[in-house]
Amino acid sequence: MSSDQYTLYGSYASYATAKTRSYLRKKNIPFVERVPGVTRFRQYVRQQSLNHRIPQIEAPDGTVIQDTPAIFDYLEARFPDPSGYPPGPRQQAVARLLEVLWDAELGRPAWHYRWNYMDENYGFVGREFGRSFRPWGSDHELDHYGNMIRERMEGKRGALGDDASSRPVFEALYTDMLAGLEAHFTVQPYLFGGLPSIADHVLMGPLFGHLARDPVPATIMKQLAPRVFRWTEHMNTPEIVSPELADAPVEYLADDEIPITLLALLRQCLTDVGETITTTASHYNEWVADQGDLPFASVIEEGVDEPSLGSFEATIRGVAVSQTVNVHMLWVLQRALDWFATLKAADQNACHALLNELGGPDLFSIELERRLTRVDNCMALD
């Protein structure tokens, strides 16, 4: 490994790896990618992070960072130009909220189209996972690992509220989002103009990690939203300018402009899942109050990097859907709230007004009773 080269440990079948991979490429950060089955990951990386989950990156000096938001923060500090966040306060407010909202909106459709269509998908998806652990293995060997992942993902069914009544909702979330994204990428190269933002990279998680590659949802995307499919391809190249949009300025939109098409996408997310985020925060605050005065760095659940504090019944498009009290989601949101607190009052008011105009909950009004941190890559109380 060269002295300035990073190593990404991940998989092309991985939701979260897709975010980090596109970020590394568009930032022109020198890196190589390795699967988690390699010896270095098992014997060194996992020992450093105390975590088996991907993606993880190893810096040239041997530092290991696990979890996509932490990877973004680590690399943004070292590769600040161009910034992963647009400069306008309203633009950046939207970008930071979308770090939470994309996963909340598209995480369920991504899971549904992968694991509820196994007859159509498994020959591709299962063996993709298998090759991450045994790249040279036979199909029989790959199926061993693929079935291990499938069984693990099966355990998420209840937490996601997957049943016969919710599946049509998951599919509507996907097709409606495709329609909105297709309209947007008809006029813009990226979400905020001519440069990819962190919000673009987070969107690659569900779109590329699952929906643009798994056979069933990929066919839907190609038929209904070919520009979106092409965007997922281009996000995996190092070039900023795509061949189809060669005349687009390589810069974020000026004057804090947010395209109407992006506002429509934000409105959909806020309407569909905004209340689940505010309710999650309320349940977390109640849990904190019940814990008493726990000391700094108290781990919420030992050995678990994304703990849940139970669940509640959310309503998405008129259908009752189980929703976990996802502490990791609140930690991602906390990063946006911390940034928001640094704004001038006038800029804060402009952001509040924008969310109110869209008719969704004002996520910047959320207050967490106890800050969150990470201890050995596990969620903990600050």
TIMIMAR-921486 format. One record per residue (C-alpha): residue in three letters; x negated, y, z negated. Coordinates in steps of 0.05 Angstrom, whole numbers, plus 32768, in hexadecimal, padded with zeros to 4 digits. Layout:
N
AlaXYZ...
// end
This chain:
382
Met800080008000Ser7FE480448013Ser7FD680777FDDAsp801380A27FEEGln8044806B7FFFTyr808380597FD8Thr80A380147FD8Leu80EE800C7FDBTyr81087FCB7FBFGly814D7FBE7FDBSer81797F9A800DTyr819F7FAD804CAla81DD7F8D802DSer81D77FB97FF0Tyr82077FF37FE5Ala81D7801E7FBCThr8198800E7FE4Ala81B8802F8021Lys81B880717FFCThr816F80707FE9Arg81578055802CSer8177808D8055Tyr815C80C18024Leu811580A7802BArg811A80A78076Lys813980EC807FLys8108810A804CAsn80CF80EC8073Ile80B380CD8034Pro808080978044Phe809B8054802DVal80A1800A803BGlu80DD7FE0802AArg80D97F9C8008Val810F7F6C7FF2Pro81187F5A7FA8Gly81007F147FB5Val80B77F2A7FBCThr80857F197F85Arg80767F627F76Phe80BE7F707F65Arg80C57F347F38Gln80837F3A7F14Tyr80787F857F10Val80B47FB07F23Arg80E77F8C7EF9Gln80B87F8C7EBEGln80B17FD87EC3Ser80FA7FE87ECCLeu81177FB07EA0Asn814B7FAA7ED7His81587F7B7F11Arg81877FA77F38Ile81777FC97F79Pro81627FFA7F93Gln812380097F6EIle80E780307F87Glu809F80297F74Ala8077806A7F79Pro802E806A7F91Asp8016806E7F49Gly803F80317F35Thr807980577F15Val80BB80327F1EIle80FE80557F24Gln8140802F7F23Asp8186804B7F34Thr819480767F70Pro81A480B97F4DAla816480B27F24Ile813D80A37F64Phe815B80E17F86Asp8148810D7F4ATyr810180F07F47Leu80F480FA7F92Glu8116813E7F98Ala80E581597F65Arg80AA813F7F8FPhe80C6814B7FD5Pro80EF818B7FCDAsp80ED81A28016Pro811F819E8034Ser814B819B7FF7Gly817D81637FF1Tyr81B181977FDBPro81CC81D08005Pro81BC82167FEAGly820182357FE3Pro8221822D7F9EArg826382157FBAGln824081E77FEBGln821581CA7FB5Ala825181C27F87Val827381977FBCAla8234816F7FCAArg822A81607F80Leu8272814C7F76Leu8270811F7FB2Glu823780F87F91Val826E80DF7F62Leu82AA80E27F90Trp829080BA7FCBAsp8286807C7F9FAla82C880867F7BGlu82ED808C7FBDLeu82C980587FE8Gly82AD80277FB6Arg82ED7FFF7FB3Pro82F77FFB7FFFAla82AE7FE68006Trp82B77FAE7FD4His82FB7F997FF1Tyr82E57F948039Arg82A87F6C8026Trp82C27F3A7FF3Asn830B7F338006Tyr82F97F1F804EMet82C67EE9803FAsp82DC7EBA8077Glu82C97EF080A9Asn828F7F0F8083Tyr826A7ED9805EGly823E7EBF8096Phe82217F05809BVal82267F228054Gly82157EE4802BArg81D77ED38053Glu81C27F1C8054Phe81BF7F198008Gly819D7ED5800CArg81667EF08038Ser81587F268003Phe81417EEE7FD4Arg81267EBA8005Pro81177EDC8048Trp80FD7E9D8069Gly81317E6F804CSer81607E408071Asp81AA7E508075His81B67E1E803DGlu81847E428010Leu81A07E868022Asp81E67E6F8011His81CF7E5E7FCATyr81BC7EA77FBDGly81F67EC27FE5Asn82277E9B7FBAMet82067EB57F7BIle82127EFC7F92Arg82597EEB7FA7Glu82697ECF7F62Arg824B7F0C7F41Met82757F3A7F6CGlu82B47F107F5EGly82AD7F277F16Lys82BB7F6F7F2CArg83007F5F7F48Gly83267F6F7F08Ala82FD7FAD7EF9Leu830D7FC97F3EGly83577FBA7F38Asp83577F8E7F75Asp83997F6A7F82Ala83CE7F647FB8Ser83ED7FA87FA7Ser83AC7FCF7FA7Arg838B7FB47FE7Pro83B67FDD8017Val83A1801B7FEFPhe835780087FF6Glu836080008041Ala838480438047Leu834C80658021Tyr831B804A8054Thr8341805A8094Asp8355809F807BMet830D80AE8069Leu82F6809680ADAla832680C580CFGly830D810080A6Leu82C480EF80B0Glu82CF80E580FBAla82ED812B80FFHis82B2814780D8Phe827B812580FFThr829B813D813FVal82838183812DGln824B817A80FAPro820C814E80F9Tyr820F814680ADLeu823F815A8076Phe822381A0806EGly820881AF80B3Gly81C5819D80D1Leu81A2817E8095Pro81B58140806ESer81C5814B8025Ile81C6811D7FE9Ala821181177FF6Asp820280FB803BHis81D480C7801DVal820680B37FE7Leu823A80AA801EMet820C8078803FGly821680498004Pro825D80338016Leu825A8045805FPhe821A80228073Gly820D7FF3803AHis82507FD18045Leu82817FF08076Ala82567FFB80B4Arg82347FB780B0Asp82657F838095Pro828B7F6580D0Val82D37F7880BDPro82CB7FC180A8Ala82957FCE80DCThr82C67FBB8113Ile82F97FEB80F6Met82C5802380F2Lys82AE8019813AGln82F580198154Leu83108053812BAla82D3807E811DPro829A8072814EArg827980B4813BVal8277809E80F3Phe8256805C8106Arg822380828130Trp821680AF80F4Thr8205807380C8Glu81D3805C80FDHis81B380A08102Met81AE80A780B6Asn817D806D80B7Thr814C809180E6Pro811780C380D0Glu812C80F78104Ile8159812F80EAVal81768141812ESer819F810B8150Pro819C8103819CGlu81E6811581A3Leu81E08156817BAla819B816E8190Asp81B081B88191Ala81C781B98149Pro819C81E6811CVal817481BE80E9Glu818E81E380ADTyr81C881E4807DLeu820382108090Ala81F88259807FAsp821F82868050Asp8236824C8023Glu826482338059Ile828981F2804DPro82A881D4808CIle82F481CD808BThr82EB8185809DLeu82C08179805FLeu82F2819D8033Ala8328816D804DLeu82FC81328038Leu82F081517FF4Arg833B815C7FECGln834981137FFBCys831680FC7FC7Leu8330812B7F92Thr837881167F9FAsp836980CC7FA0Val833680C37F68Gly832C81067F45Glu835A80F57F0BThr833780B37F00Ile82F880DA7EF2Thr8318810A7EC1Thr833B80D17E9EThr82F980AA7E9AAla82D980E67E78Ser831380EB7E47His830D80A17E34Tyr82C180AA7E2CAsn82CB80E67DFEGlu82FC80BD7DD3Trp82C980857DCFVal829280B57DBAAla82BF80D17D83Asp82CA808B7D69Gln827F807C7D65Gly826D80AF7D31Asp822980D07D31Leu8200809E7D57Pro81B680AF7D5DPhe819580C97D9CAla818680947DD1Ser81BA80637DB6Val81C480327DEFIle820E80287E00Glu82077FDF7E13Glu81C57FBA7E0EGly81AB7F9F7E4FVal81E27FBF7E79Asp81D17FF97EA6Glu8219800A7EB9Pro82437FFC7E7CSer828F80017E79Leu82B680187E3CGly82F47FF27E4ESer832780047E83Phe8367802A7E90Glu839D802A7EC4Ala8392805F7EF9Thr83C280717F31Ile83A780767F77Arg83D880887FAEGly841280737F82Val83F5802E7F71Ala83DD80197F2CVal839380067F2FSer83657FF07EF7Gln832D80227EEBThr82F180167EBDVal82D7804B7E8EAsn8297804F7EB7Val826080707E8EHis822F80707EC8Met825F80997EF2Leu826380CD7EBATrp821780D07EB8Val821680E07F03Leu824C81157EF7Gln822381317EBDArg81EC81427EEEAla821E816D7F14Leu8238818D7ED4Asp81F1819E7EBFTrp81E481C07F02Phe822681E57EFDAla821482017EB9Thr81D882257ED9Leu8204824E7F08Lys821682967EFEAla825D82A27EE6Ala827382BC7F2AAsp825A827D7F4DGln827B82517F19Asn82BD82757F24Ala82B7826C7F6FCys82AD82217F66His82E8821B7F37Ala831282417F69Leu82FE82137FA1Leu831381D57F7BAsn835481F67F66Glu836382087FAFLeu835A81BF7FC2Gly838F81AA7F8FGly836581767F6BPro834B81747F24Asp831381A57F14Leu82DB81747F05Phe82AD81AD7EF1Ser82DB81B97EB5Ile82CB81747E98Glu82A481767E57Leu828281387E3BGlu828181357DEFArg823D81137DEFArg820981187E26Leu81F180D97E48Thr81AA80C47E55Arg818680847E6AVal8159805A7E3DAsp813380237E61Asn8164802D7E9BCys81A080207E6EMet81D580557E60Ala81CD80757E1BLeu81E580AF7DF3Asp81BA80EE7DF6
// end
